[in-house]
Amino acid sequence: MEDLQDKFLEEMISDIPLGGFSLPQYVISGSGWGWFLDPEAHAMVRISRGTEIIPLGDDSDSQERLLVRAPYRFLLIPEKEVQEIGWN
């Protein structure tokens, strides 16, 4: 039984690329609360600054906002408010 577990663990570890899918982490800069546009709900939503986000592309819109994924929603956030904090 233990031999089977070792083989399974070895197979799982071998499928993980070394540094292949690593992306830097980003947060909404500042502290306190901010209001940002949720394009799906067509409404402004209040979200805590410092929340971890994932930018969905490098292109900004005509108002210099980036589309990002925040917990449970998409947001349009000004580029200057998206802060890269590096790899964790």
C-alpha positions in Angstrom: 0.0 0.0 0.0 2.8 2.4 0.9 4.5 1.7 -2.4 1.4 2.6 -4.3 1.1 5.9 -2.3 4.8 6.7 -3.1 4.2 6.1 -6.8 1.1 8.3 -6.8 2.9 11.1 -5.0 5.9 10.9 -7.3 3.6 11.1 -10.3 1.8 14.2 -8.9 5.0 16.0 -8.2 6.5 15.2 -11.6 3.5 17.0 -13.3 4.2 20.3 -11.5 6.3 22.5 -13.8 9.2 24.2 -12.0 8.5 27.9 -12.3 6.3 27.3 -15.4 3.0 28.9 -14.3 4.3 31.3 -11.6 2.7 34.8 -11.9 3.4 37.8 -9.7 0.7 38.8 -7.2 -1.2 42.1 -7.5 -3.3 44.1 -5.0 -5.5 47.2 -5.1 -3.2 49.9 -3.8 -3.9 52.0 -0.7 -5.9 51.3 2.4 -9.5 51.7 3.4 -12.3 51.2 0.8 -12.6 52.0 -2.9 -15.4 52.2 -5.4 -14.9 50.4 -8.7 -17.0 49.5 -11.6 -18.3 45.9 -11.9 -18.9 45.5 -15.6 -21.1 42.5 -15.2 -23.5 44.1 -12.7 -23.2 47.5 -14.4 -22.8 49.1 -11.0 -20.2 50.6 -8.7 -19.1 48.2 -5.9 -17.2 48.9 -2.7 -14.1 46.8 -2.2 -11.4 46.9 0.4 -8.1 48.2 -0.9 -5.3 45.7 -0.4 -7.5 43.0 -1.9 -5.6 40.5 -4.1 -6.5 40.8 -7.7 -5.5 39.1 -11.0 -5.2 41.4 -14.1 -6.8 39.9 -17.2 -4.6 41.3 -19.9 -2.2 44.3 -20.3 -4.5 46.5 -22.3 -6.4 49.3 -20.6 -9.6 50.9 -21.9 -10.0 54.5 -23.0 -10.2 55.7 -19.4 -7.0 53.8 -18.5 -8.7 51.1 -16.5 -7.7 47.5 -16.4 -10.0 44.5 -16.2 -9.2 42.5 -13.2 -10.6 39.5 -11.3 -11.2 40.1 -7.6 -12.8 37.6 -5.3 -16.3 36.8 -6.6 -16.4 39.5 -9.3 -14.7 41.3 -12.2 -13.7 44.9 -11.8 -12.5 47.8 -13.9 -9.7 49.5 -11.9 -7.5 52.5 -12.9 -4.0 51.3 -13.9 -2.4 53.4 -11.2 -4.4 51.6 -8.5 -3.1 48.1 -9.6 0.1 47.4 -7.6 2.3 44.5 -8.3 3.7 43.0 -5.0 5.8 40.3 -6.6 6.0 36.6 -6.0 4.9 35.2 -2.7 
